[in-house]
Amino acid sequence: MRRSLFFFLVLFLAGLGLAQQVCRYCKGNVDLQPFTYRDGVYQVCSKCRSSLPNCSLCDHPSSRPAYRDGRFICPSCLKTGMFDKTRVATLATQVQSYMSSLLGAEAKTLPPIQLVDYDEMRTKFNESGRAVDVVAFYRPYNPEMVYLLTGETEVESGSHLAHELTHAWESRACIQQDRALTEGMACWVQYQYLMSGGHSSEAQRVTRHSDPDYGASLVYLLGRSRALGNGPFIQKVRKSRNLKDV
């Protein structure tokens, strides 16, 4: 009896392994290539690799049809991404709680978050006079709001919220500042938020941002906060107009 169960288990596991060695989309098994999606490794055959669009979020082969805003989003990103307003509201509460403990009372009254698809994000952002693709941005008036793009991971979304909500905090707590300081400080809070959650590799990526008002400014502010301590550092930022005044 035990021997029969053993062979049954071996056959079951072998069958499971064989079942996984097929294309994720067409179920064929010719010229397979593994791709590491958000929720695991999946095989995709050469035919699907050449004929299917790449996912707008992870850049791996995706299925059709397009998502409602025109993006192609693979099943893994649809499964794991932030598409639910309730889930985003819970995350926003967590981010804001962290920020109020770090920055003080002004961070307790921050603007609402609106989760939007790609087409609406472009419309909202273009209304502000800018024409580049973004995953989140802070609008200071009419109405004051933080817009967040659907589909990002929870870690990415939390990181973006920490950055954009810092701009809202700056509008309440700081004097008029140059771009290097406002963006550098938003990256500083973003970095601290990521580190607080154990996401050190994501935090380090923020320090390597190609725009010096983001990456280089963050590196400078990290040095200043280590030298001064977080409390005195934040008070210094509140009263400074330029990055080098901190």
Protein Blocks (a to p, Z undefined) as FASTA:
>chain_A
ZZmmmmmmmmmmmmmmmmmmccfklopaehiaddddfkbccdddfklmmmpccdfklopa
cdddddfkopacdfklmmmmcfbfklmmmmmmmmmmmmmmmnomklmmccddddddfklm
mmmmmmnopacdcfbdcdfbhpadddddehiafklmmmmmmmmmmmmmmmmmpccddfkl
mmmmmmmmmmmmmmmnopamlmmmmmmpfblklmmmmmmmmmmmmmnopklmmmmmmmpc
bfklZZ
